[in-house]
Each structure stands twice: as C-alpha cells, then as structure tokens.
Amino acid sequence: MNINSELAVALAVALPSTVLLEAGFFFLTGNRNKKDLLLVILVNVLTNPAVVLLYWLSVLYTDINGIAVKALLEILAVFAEGWYYKRYAHDIKKPFLFSLGANAFSFFTGVLIQLII
C-alpha cells in the first residue's frame, strides 16, 4: 500500500470511528439533547480530518517527533471542540472538560483497538 492509499484509509477510518466513539461518550455522560449530539458530530467532522491530515503531513514531510505532533494536535482539538461546545451547546456542562473526556475516550479506545488488531 502506498502513502496516498494509507492516508486515504486513515481518513476514512478515523472520522466514522471518532464520531461513533464520541457520540457514545456523549450518551455515557448522561447527555440526551439531540441538538448537542448533532453538535458533537459536526465538531468532529470539522476537527478530525484536519488533525489526521496534519499529523500525516508532519510525519511524512518533517523530522518532528510523531508523538509530539499527535499530542499538540490533540490538545488543539480539545480546545477547538471545547470552544464550540461552550459557545453552542445547550446542555453540555463544563464544555472543555467534556471535550477532554470525549477526545481521551476516543483516542485511547483507538489505541486499544490497534493493540488488539
């Protein structure tokens, strides 16, 4: 598999799995507002492809440590998503903490799945 197809697969797998996991986190934390669920989905549609693409580009075309890049991008995603939740969510309490929890849940679930596969 070449780099372009690997990137395409990463983009195709990352978004639906992240949306599914973060929507699951939304329900696990007791949230039920349908507009807030839609917000969680839309926020991830905005941030996830950008994070995946920037990670791949930085790893492929720079000598920057991949773990450092991933950590920085995840931190930026947490703040961006938290900002959207703070601004637009109806019932999400503590939006930045919710964003941190949702991102940690999806990130570490993804790591666990990769270890199993």
C-alpha positions as CSV (number, residue, x, y, z in Angstrom):
1,M,0.0,0.0,0.0
2,N,1.4,3.4,-0.9
3,I,1.4,6.5,1.2
4,N,-1.7,8.1,-0.6
5,S,-3.8,5.0,0.0
6,E,-2.6,4.7,3.6
7,L,-3.6,8.3,4.2
8,A,-7.0,7.7,2.5
9,V,-7.6,4.7,4.7
10,A,-6.6,6.6,7.8
11,L,-9.0,9.5,6.9
12,A,-11.8,7.1,6.0
13,V,-11.5,5.1,9.3
14,A,-10.7,7.9,11.7
15,L,-13.7,10.1,11.2
16,P,-16.5,7.5,11.5
17,S,-14.9,5.7,14.4
18,T,-14.3,9.0,16.2
19,V,-17.8,10.2,15.6
20,L,-19.2,6.9,16.9
21,L,-16.9,6.9,20.0
22,E,-17.5,10.5,20.9
23,A,-21.3,10.1,20.4
24,G,-21.1,7.1,22.7
25,F,-19.2,9.2,25.2
26,F,-21.9,11.8,24.9
27,F,-24.6,9.3,25.9
28,L,-22.3,7.7,28.6
29,T,-22.0,11.1,30.3
30,G,-25.8,11.3,30.5
31,N,-26.4,13.8,27.7
32,R,-29.5,13.4,25.6
33,N,-30.1,16.7,23.9
34,K,-30.4,16.0,20.1
35,K,-29.0,19.4,19.1
36,D,-26.0,18.8,21.3
37,L,-25.5,15.3,19.8
38,L,-25.6,16.9,16.3
39,L,-23.0,19.5,17.6
40,V,-20.7,16.7,18.7
41,I,-20.9,15.1,15.3
42,L,-20.4,18.4,13.4
43,V,-17.5,19.5,15.6
44,N,-15.7,16.2,14.9
45,V,-16.4,16.5,11.2
46,L,-14.5,19.8,11.4
47,T,-11.6,18.8,13.6
48,N,-10.9,15.1,13.0
49,P,-9.9,15.2,9.3
50,A,-7.7,18.3,9.9
51,V,-6.0,16.5,12.8
52,V,-5.4,13.3,10.8
53,L,-4.2,15.2,7.7
54,L,-1.8,17.5,9.7
55,Y,-0.4,14.5,11.6
56,W,0.3,12.6,8.4
57,L,1.8,15.6,6.6
58,S,4.1,16.5,9.5
59,V,5.3,12.9,10.0
60,L,5.9,12.4,6.2
61,Y,7.5,15.7,5.4
62,T,9.3,16.9,8.6
63,D,11.6,15.4,11.2
64,I,9.3,16.4,14.1
65,N,8.6,13.6,16.6
66,G,5.3,12.0,15.7
67,I,4.3,11.6,19.4
68,A,4.9,15.3,20.0
69,V,2.9,16.2,16.9
70,K,0.0,14.0,17.9
71,A,0.0,15.4,21.4
72,L,-0.1,19.0,20.1
73,L,-2.8,18.3,17.6
74,E,-5.0,16.5,20.2
75,I,-4.6,19.4,22.6
76,L,-5.6,21.9,19.9
77,A,-8.6,19.7,19.0
78,V,-9.7,19.6,22.7
79,F,-9.6,23.4,22.9
80,A,-11.3,23.9,19.5
81,E,-14.1,21.5,20.3
82,G,-14.4,22.9,23.8
83,W,-14.8,26.3,22.4
84,Y,-17.7,25.1,20.1
85,Y,-19.3,23.3,23.0
86,K,-19.1,26.4,25.2
87,R,-20.5,28.6,22.5
88,Y,-23.2,26.4,21.0
89,A,-24.1,23.5,23.3
90,H,-27.4,23.7,25.2
91,D,-26.9,21.1,28.0
92,I,-23.2,20.1,27.9
93,K,-21.9,21.2,31.3
94,K,-18.2,22.0,31.6
95,P,-17.6,22.0,27.8
96,F,-13.8,21.9,27.9
97,L,-13.8,19.0,30.4
98,F,-16.4,17.3,28.2
99,S,-14.1,17.8,25.1
100,L,-11.1,16.5,27.0
101,G,-13.0,13.4,28.2
102,A,-14.5,12.7,24.7
103,N,-11.1,13.1,23.0
104,A,-9.3,11.0,25.6
105,F,-12.1,8.3,25.3
106,S,-11.9,8.1,21.5
107,F,-8.1,8.4,21.4
108,F,-7.4,5.6,24.0
109,T,-10.1,3.4,22.6
110,G,-8.4,3.7,19.2
111,V,-5.0,2.8,20.7
112,L,-6.6,-0.2,22.4
113,I,-8.2,-1.4,19.2
114,Q,-4.9,-1.0,17.3
115,L,-3.2,-3.1,20.0
116,I,-5.8,-5.8,19.7
117,I,-5.7,-5.9,15.9
